[in-house]
């Protein structure tokens, strides 16, 4: 059946993605070459797109997705609601053979809900801060057909990292990018399996770089720079305007970032700056994160049967993951010679202490000084972000300032007393 309108929403599962999801809806988190959202919308390119998010994220979501309705539902038309935590790949399929159908995953969480024109009005009653699977099922269980589907919802940040290589391959095929090289490539640059390499316009590839796509595709966006002796081993994605030096493998790097060092199995947001780092792996760095010289992270648990602890939003969680890196909120600052233990979480605008083992959980807006950790004022946070963005030739917009103010006011865990060594 024809889908006239689609609403991508975030449910209460967003909490497991804090601090990464403080500054964006969960569907704007990245894996592969794109966000969760872009993979969903590409599957329904003919439908009118609508978004739903936490109230304080409305303005920044509208800024980042111009022309798309946010927190408003069109009634009187068929409507497909899709959970923003849906991980779309080549197997993704919803059988829309009939209206009024509820799609659940194997854990009875809502993946999608397809409603007729008559039933779309009722969804407005569920429009709160966030949707929840429980409320949707309760409201519609007697009005719709229920179908269990083999579709994944991501539950934790490391799932985005673990699936990153597969998602790069999926996105590369989806976008039909194979074998396009739009910039000059010196003879001294080694390319392996060139038909799996995309290089955008106006890129600078220095002598003796190696682009090895024998194990997966490589995407280099427009205006990127690869310094001499850089090794890129696919699957890899480098966003527009980024500067790379060192060795990267199975890495996604957002636009306008600088990455210098050895990086493996990691997602790097936009406008990040990683300088001379060694052996960073299995990590997710949100937008604007800075990582300085000689930072190392431990990423492997002691044994296969060890249940590793991590603190998400300050709450302890046991995980069976053998590899956990570091997870940062936007504009985190990992200072010189910091050592990051497995599963370190650093909040929005927070810092580590130089030449020291970082705390396992650093709440948002905490400064790392030589004498210890201290709370930051809002003015200090704004000044730090503004100076950093100016150094990148970017503006700290009023919408973004209001967003930081909102995060500062709602993130009660920013108190120093919630820091966990």
Buried (B, 14 or more C-beta within 10 A) or exposed (E): EEBBBBBBBBBBBBEBBBBBBBBBBBBBBBBBBBBBBBBBBEBBEEBBBBBBBBEBBBBBBBBBBEEBBBBEBEBEBBBBBBBBBBBBBEEBEBEBEEBBBBBBBEEEBBBBBBBBEEBBEEBEEBEEEBBBBEBBBEBBEEEBEEBEBEBBBBEBBBBBBBBBBBBBBBBBEBEEBBEEBEBEBEEEBEBBBBEBBBBBEEBEBBEBBBBBBEBBBBBBBBBBBBBEEBBBBBBBBBBBBBBBBBBBBBBBBBBBBBBBBBBBBBBBBBBBBBBBBEEBBBBBBBBBBBBBBBBEBBBBBEEEEEEBBBBBBBEEBEBEBBBBBBBBBBBBBBBBBBBBBBBBBBBBBBBBBBEBBBBBBBBBBBBBEEEEBEBBEBEBBBEBBBEBBEEBEBEBEEEBBEBBBBBBEEBEBBBBEBBEE
